[in-house]
């Protein structure tokens, strides 16, 4: 019997090593696309990423040089507007689905949110174009922010709901047993415990809409100069990258790569910063 046990043990070790190798390869394959994209952006865009690119307005059509400072600032403005619309509605909607409402109503809302998540972004642009741009007879930062905010809402809603549902019911029961009101329990106990997941969901939504181009073509439209009013067309990095990428000028192509590098790097840095700021927050609550 000893040789058989030894053989079985060896075979189990081989299977365990094989499973570990497959899992490791799968993890590498998940990360590899990000590495390849970032490497390709660095190779093609780093040469055009300089101080002028970050501080100057676009050069005249056909001229060499210039930058995308207006597009960088415009993207930040659009994300701020989108966040002001999408974050409160999405988070509060997720809290309602997780803590309030009947099972039937919540199932309908979840289904609708999932459907909205699958709606192409260009459809949101067309909808806002019909409701806002045509009504007020002009493209604007408000319209662009609204389109991006509508895209964010179902993403944040579903993420917030799932994260809040992961909070153990014992936390709620302990707080209620001590006489804490339900809304205070949700705000100070449940949401604080789930804050890291909620912030992560918000970042995912911001990262998604930060690179959207199609809805901005129908709403923000783009601008080669500074935007002095949110009721006027505004530049954005995705729009500028799109315009430069389809142009016949080599210098604009290089700047398009540089703009894409800035966009990806910005999303990456924000994620890293928030991870650092929220580190240990859940543990301290527990």
BELLINVEN-V657901 format. One record per residue. RES is the residue in three letters. SS is DSSP state (A for helix, B for strand, O for the rest). Layout:
{{RES	SS} {RES	SS}}
This chain:
{{UNK	O} {UNK	A} {UNK	A} {UNK	A} {UNK	A} {UNK	A} {UNK	A} {UNK	A} {UNK	A} {UNK	A} {UNK	A} {UNK	A} {UNK	A} {UNK	A} {UNK	A} {UNK	A} {UNK	A} {UNK	A} {UNK	A} {UNK	A} {UNK	A} {UNK	A} {UNK	A} {UNK	A} {UNK	A} {UNK	A} {UNK	A} {UNK	A} {UNK	A} {UNK	A} {UNK	A} {UNK	A} {UNK	A} {UNK	A} {UNK	A} {UNK	A} {UNK	A} {UNK	A} {UNK	A} {UNK	A} {UNK	A} {UNK	A} {UNK	A} {UNK	A} {UNK	A} {UNK	A} {UNK	A} {UNK	A} {UNK	O} {UNK	O} {UNK	A} {UNK	A} {UNK	A} {UNK	A} {UNK	A} {UNK	O} {UNK	O} {UNK	B} {UNK	O} {UNK	O} {UNK	O} {UNK	O} {UNK	O} {UNK	O} {UNK	O} {UNK	B} {UNK	O} {UNK	O} {UNK	A} {UNK	A} {UNK	A} {UNK	A} {UNK	A} {UNK	A} {UNK	A} {UNK	A} {UNK	A} {UNK	A} {UNK	A} {UNK	A} {UNK	A} {UNK	A} {UNK	A} {UNK	A} {UNK	A} {UNK	A} {UNK	A} {UNK	A} {UNK	A} {UNK	A} {UNK	A} {UNK	A} {UNK	A} {UNK	A} {UNK	A} {UNK	A} {UNK	A} {UNK	A} {UNK	A} {UNK	O} {UNK	O} {UNK	O} {UNK	A} {UNK	A} {UNK	A} {UNK	A} {UNK	A} {UNK	A} {UNK	A} {UNK	A} {UNK	A} {UNK	A} {UNK	A} {UNK	A} {UNK	A} {UNK	A} {UNK	A} {UNK	O} {UNK	O} {UNK	O} {UNK	A} {UNK	A} {UNK	A} {UNK	A} {UNK	A} {UNK	A} {UNK	A} {UNK	A} {UNK	A} {UNK	A} {UNK	A} {UNK	A} {UNK	A} {UNK	A} {UNK	A} {UNK	A} {UNK	O} {UNK	O} {UNK	O} {UNK	O} {UNK	A} {UNK	A} {UNK	A} {UNK	A} {UNK	A} {UNK	A} {UNK	A} {UNK	A} {UNK	A} {UNK	A} {UNK	A} {UNK	A} {UNK	A} {UNK	A} {UNK	A} {UNK	A} {UNK	A} {UNK	A} {UNK	A} {UNK	A} {UNK	A} {UNK	A} {UNK	A} {UNK	A} {UNK	A} {UNK	O} {UNK	O} {UNK	O} {UNK	A} {UNK	A} {UNK	A} {UNK	A} {UNK	A} {UNK	A} {UNK	A} {UNK	A} {UNK	A} {UNK	O} {UNK	O} {UNK	O} {UNK	O} {UNK	A} {UNK	A} {UNK	A} {UNK	A} {UNK	A} {UNK	A} {UNK	A} {UNK	A} {UNK	A} {UNK	A} {UNK	A} {UNK	A} {UNK	O} {UNK	A} {UNK	A} {UNK	A} {UNK	A} {UNK	A} {UNK	A} {UNK	A} {UNK	A} {UNK	A} {UNK	A} {UNK	A} {UNK	A} {UNK	A} {UNK	A} {UNK	A} {UNK	A} {UNK	O} {UNK	O} {UNK	O} {UNK	A} {UNK	A} {UNK	A} {UNK	A} {UNK	A} {UNK	O} {UNK	O} {UNK	B} {UNK	O} {UNK	O} {UNK	O} {UNK	O} {UNK	O} {UNK	O} {UNK	O} {UNK	O} {UNK	O} {UNK	O} {UNK	O} {UNK	O} {UNK	B} {UNK	O} {UNK	O} {UNK	A} {UNK	A} {UNK	A} {UNK	A} {UNK	A} {UNK	A} {UNK	A} {UNK	A} {UNK	A} {UNK	O} {UNK	O} {UNK	O} {UNK	O} {UNK	A} {UNK	A} {UNK	A} {UNK	A} {UNK	A} {UNK	A} {UNK	A} {UNK	A} {UNK	A} {UNK	A} {UNK	A} {UNK	A} {UNK	A} {UNK	A} {UNK	A} {UNK	A} {UNK	A} {UNK	A} {UNK	A} {UNK	A} {UNK	A} {UNK	A} {UNK	A} {UNK	A} {UNK	A} {UNK	A} {UNK	A} {UNK	A} {UNK	O} {UNK	O} {UNK	O} {UNK	A} {UNK	A} {UNK	A} {UNK	A} {UNK	A} {UNK	O}}
